Amino acid sequence: MAEKNNNLDLYYKFLNQEITKIQLLSYVPQEVLHRSINAEINDETIQTILNKFDVLLGKEQVRGVIGGPPCQAFSTIGRAQNAHKKATDGRIYLYRYYIDFLERYSPDFFVFENVKGLLSFKDADGEPLLAKIIKEFNEAGYSLGYRIENTKNYGVPQSRERIIIFGVPLGHESLIESFFQLWNHFKNPKLVLKKH
């Protein structure tokens, strides 16, 4: 097991492709790995994933859900390459599994992240997908707000604009603005990748 203060060095080695993912994971305690679910989410697997999550969760309550569906379908490059597949590209609607988690666990908040292209993406019916997402999250009992942020402003060594969506249960909308005000405090950190 690596010394606690060397764990970040291991991650940098992984980022710099000096060690493999398997090598990196060999340093992760087994109890952490056993509490992880690494599975594709789709119609066939969602119930099994939720059941496993229930077991892992035990009597604990989910306070928040953080994540987002794959971005390839929404990115402008992915959109151009897959325009002919739009009617059958299931990745477009993976956000609905996110809603399944919200409905099942009723967290206090969620953070949903994706590419900026989601703002202008139209589904197979030619309708703006973000409007549908907002409507479906509202129907699941959540209000949300969003804004565009560039990852370079938060210590990520890349310039990538991302949509950050923050949601809370209906009736708690004042927390949305508070979240984004707090978010501003994390801009421009002095974080840089170590060079080996």
VEXDOLUM-449098 format. One record per residue (C-alpha): residue in three letters; x negated, y negated, z negated. Coordinates in steps of 0.1 Angstrom, whole numbers, plus 2048, in hexadecimal, padded with zeros to 3 digits. Each point is the difference from the previous one (the first is absolute). Example, Ala and Ser with C-alpha at 12.3 -4.5 7.8 and 13.67 -1.06 7.14 Angstrom:
ATOM | residuo | u | v | w
ATOM | Ala | 785 | 82D | 7B2
ATOM | Ser | 7F2 | 7DE | 807
! end
This chain:
ATOM | residuo | u | v | w
ATOM | Met | 800 | 800 | 800
ATOM | Ala | 7F2 | 7DE | 809
ATOM | Glu | 7FA | 7E6 | 7E5
ATOM | Lys | 81E | 7E9 | 7FC
ATOM | Asn | 7EC | 7E2 | 80D
ATOM | Asn | 7F5 | 813 | 81F
ATOM | Asn | 824 | 808 | 80C
ATOM | Leu | 801 | 7E0 | 814
ATOM | Asp | 7DE | 809 | 810
ATOM | Leu | 80F | 821 | 80A
ATOM | Tyr | 81D | 7EE | 811
ATOM | Tyr | 7E8 | 7E9 | 812
ATOM | Lys | 7ED | 81F | 80C
ATOM | Phe | 821 | 80E | 80D
ATOM | Leu | 808 | 7DF | 812
ATOM | Asn | 7DE | 7FF | 80F
ATOM | Gln | 805 | 824 | 80C
ATOM | Glu | 7E3 | 80D | 7EA
ATOM | Ile | 817 | 81A | 7F0
ATOM | Thr | 81F | 811 | 80C
ATOM | Lys | 823 | 7FD | 7F2
ATOM | Ile | 7FC | 823 | 7F1
ATOM | Gln | 7E0 | 7F6 | 7EF
ATOM | Leu | 810 | 7E1 | 7F2
ATOM | Leu | 81E | 813 | 7F3
ATOM | Ser | 7E9 | 819 | 7EF
ATOM | Tyr | 7F9 | 7E4 | 7E7
ATOM | Val | 825 | 7FA | 7F8
ATOM | Pro | 80C | 812 | 7E1
ATOM | Gln | 815 | 81E | 807
ATOM | Glu | 81D | 7F3 | 7EB
ATOM | Val | 802 | 7E2 | 817
ATOM | Leu | 7FF | 815 | 820
ATOM | His | 81B | 817 | 7F1
ATOM | Arg | 816 | 7E1 | 7FC
ATOM | Ser | 7FC | 7F6 | 824
ATOM | Ile | 817 | 80A | 81D
ATOM | Asn | 7EF | 800 | 822
ATOM | Ala | 81C | 808 | 818
ATOM | Glu | 810 | 7F2 | 820
ATOM | Ile | 822 | 7F2 | 7F8
ATOM | Asn | 81B | 80A | 819
ATOM | Asp | 823 | 80E | 7FF
ATOM | Glu | 7F3 | 823 | 7F9
ATOM | Thr | 7E9 | 7F6 | 7E3
ATOM | Ile | 811 | 7E3 | 7EF
ATOM | Gln | 814 | 815 | 7E7
ATOM | Thr | 7E2 | 816 | 7F7
ATOM | Ile | 7EB | 7E0 | 7FB
ATOM | Leu | 81B | 7F0 | 7EA
ATOM | Asn | 803 | 820 | 7EC
ATOM | Lys | 7DA | 802 | 7FA
ATOM | Phe | 800 | 7DB | 7F7
ATOM | Asp | 81C | 808 | 7E6
ATOM | Val | 7EA | 81B | 7F1
ATOM | Leu | 7E1 | 7EA | 7FF
ATOM | Leu | 814 | 7E3 | 7F2
ATOM | Gly | 810 | 814 | 7E4
ATOM | Lys | 813 | 7E8 | 7EA
ATOM | Glu | 7EC | 7E1 | 80A
ATOM | Gln | 811 | 7E4 | 812
ATOM | Val | 7F4 | 7F2 | 821
ATOM | Arg | 7F8 | 7DC | 7FB
ATOM | Gly | 7F5 | 7F8 | 823
ATOM | Val | 7FC | 80E | 823
ATOM | Ile | 7E3 | 7F4 | 816
ATOM | Gly | 7F9 | 80A | 823
ATOM | Gly | 80D | 7FE | 824
ATOM | Pro | 806 | 815 | 81E
ATOM | Pro | 7E5 | 805 | 81B
ATOM | Cys | 7FB | 7E0 | 814
ATOM | Gln | 7F8 | 80E | 823
ATOM | Ala | 824 | 7FD | 80C
ATOM | Phe | 803 | 7DB | 7F5
ATOM | Ser | 7DD | 7F3 | 80A
ATOM | Thr | 7FF | 7ED | 821
ATOM | Ile | 7E6 | 818 | 80E
ATOM | Gly | 814 | 81F | 7F5
ATOM | Arg | 820 | 7F0 | 80E
ATOM | Ala | 7F1 | 7FB | 822
ATOM | Gln | 7F2 | 823 | 801
ATOM | Asn | 820 | 811 | 7F4
ATOM | Ala | 81B | 7EA | 810
ATOM | His | 80E | 81E | 813
ATOM | Lys | 802 | 815 | 7DF
ATOM | Lys | 813 | 7E6 | 7EC
ATOM | Ala | 821 | 814 | 801
ATOM | Thr | 7EF | 81F | 7F2
ATOM | Asp | 7E4 | 7F2 | 7EA
ATOM | Gly | 80A | 80B | 7DD
ATOM | Arg | 7E5 | 7EA | 7F0
ATOM | Ile | 816 | 7E2 | 806
ATOM | Tyr | 819 | 80C | 7E6
ATOM | Leu | 7E9 | 80F | 7E6
ATOM | Tyr | 809 | 7E2 | 7EA
ATOM | Arg | 821 | 812 | 7F9
ATOM | Tyr | 7ED | 81A | 7EB
ATOM | Tyr | 7F3 | 7E3 | 7EC
ATOM | Ile | 824 | 7F7 | 7F9
ATOM | Asp | 806 | 824 | 7F5
ATOM | Phe | 7E6 | 7FB | 7E5
ATOM | Leu | 810 | 7DF | 7F5
ATOM | Glu | 822 | 80F | 7FE
ATOM | Arg | 7F4 | 81E | 7ED
ATOM | Tyr | 7E9 | 7EF | 7E7
ATOM | Ser | 80E | 7DC | 7FD
ATOM | Pro | 7DE | 7F0 | 7FA
ATOM | Asp | 7FD | 7DD | 7F2
ATOM | Phe | 7EE | 7F4 | 820
ATOM | Phe | 7F1 | 80B | 821
ATOM | Val | 7E4 | 7F3 | 816
ATOM | Phe | 803 | 80A | 824
ATOM | Glu | 7E3 | 7F8 | 818
ATOM | Asn | 7FC | 802 | 825
ATOM | Val | 7F3 | 7EE | 81F
ATOM | Lys | 80B | 7DD | 80A
ATOM | Gly | 810 | 810 | 81F
ATOM | Leu | 81D | 80C | 7EB
ATOM | Leu | 80D | 7DC | 801
ATOM | Ser | 806 | 801 | 825
ATOM | Phe | 806 | 825 | 805
ATOM | Lys | 821 | 80B | 811
ATOM | Asp | 80D | 823 | 7FC
ATOM | Ala | 80D | 816 | 81D
ATOM | Asp | 821 | 7EC | 7FF
ATOM | Gly | 7ED | 7DF | 806
ATOM | Glu | 809 | 7F4 | 7DC
ATOM | Pro | 7E6 | 7F1 | 7E9
ATOM | Leu | 7F5 | 81C | 7E9
ATOM | Leu | 7F7 | 7E9 | 7E3
ATOM | Ala | 824 | 7F4 | 7FE
ATOM | Lys | 80C | 825 | 7FE
ATOM | Ile | 7E5 | 808 | 7E6
ATOM | Ile | 80C | 7E2 | 7EA
ATOM | Lys | 824 | 80B | 804
ATOM | Glu | 7F9 | 824 | 7F6
ATOM | Phe | 7EB | 7F6 | 7E2
ATOM | Asn | 81C | 7E9 | 7F5
ATOM | Glu | 819 | 81D | 804
ATOM | Ala | 7E9 | 814 | 7EA
ATOM | Gly | 803 | 7E5 | 7E5
ATOM | Tyr | 7E0 | 7EC | 806
ATOM | Ser | 7F9 | 7DC | 80A
ATOM | Leu | 7E0 | 7F8 | 811
ATOM | Gly | 7E9 | 7E4 | 80B
ATOM | Tyr | 7E2 | 802 | 817
ATOM | Arg | 7E3 | 7EC | 80D
ATOM | Ile | 7E2 | 805 | 817
ATOM | Glu | 7DE | 803 | 7F0
ATOM | Asn | 7DE | 806 | 80F
ATOM | Thr | 7EC | 81B | 7EE
ATOM | Lys | 7DF | 7EC | 804
ATOM | Asn | 80E | 7E8 | 7E6
ATOM | Tyr | 801 | 81D | 7E6
ATOM | Gly | 7DD | 80E | 803
ATOM | Val | 807 | 819 | 81C
ATOM | Pro | 7E3 | 7FF | 819
ATOM | Gln | 818 | 7FD | 81E
ATOM | Ser | 817 | 7E5 | 80D
ATOM | Arg | 822 | 810 | 802
ATOM | Glu | 821 | 7EF | 7FD
ATOM | Arg | 819 | 815 | 7EC
ATOM | Ile | 824 | 7FB | 7F6
ATOM | Ile | 804 | 803 | 7DA
ATOM | Ile | 824 | 808 | 7F6
ATOM | Phe | 809 | 7FE | 7DB
ATOM | Gly | 821 | 80D | 7F3
ATOM | Val | 813 | 801 | 7E0
ATOM | Pro | 822 | 80C | 7F6
ATOM | Leu | 81D | 7EA | 80A
ATOM | Gly | 805 | 7E4 | 7E6
ATOM | His | 7DB | 7FC | 7F9
ATOM | Glu | 7F7 | 7EA | 81E
ATOM | Ser | 7ED | 7E6 | 7EC
ATOM | Leu | 7E5 | 81A | 7FB
ATOM | Ile | 7F8 | 800 | 826
ATOM | Glu | 7F2 | 7DC | 800
ATOM | Ser | 7EE | 807 | 7DF
ATOM | Phe | 7EF | 81E | 810
ATOM | Phe | 7F4 | 7EC | 81E
ATOM | Gln | 7F4 | 7E4 | 7E9
ATOM | Leu | 7EC | 819 | 7EC
ATOM | Trp | 7F3 | 80F | 821
ATOM | Asn | 7F0 | 7DF | 808
ATOM | His | 7E9 | 803 | 7E2
ATOM | Phe | 7EE | 81E | 811
ATOM | Lys | 7F6 | 7ED | 81F
ATOM | Asn | 7DB | 7FC | 80A
ATOM | Pro | 7F0 | 818 | 7E7
ATOM | Lys | 7DB | 803 | 7FF
ATOM | Leu | 802 | 825 | 809
ATOM | Val | 7E8 | 80D | 81A
ATOM | Leu | 7F6 | 823 | 80B
ATOM | Lys | 7DE | 80C | 7F4
ATOM | Lys | 7E8 | 808 | 81B
ATOM | His | 7EB | 820 | 7FB
! end
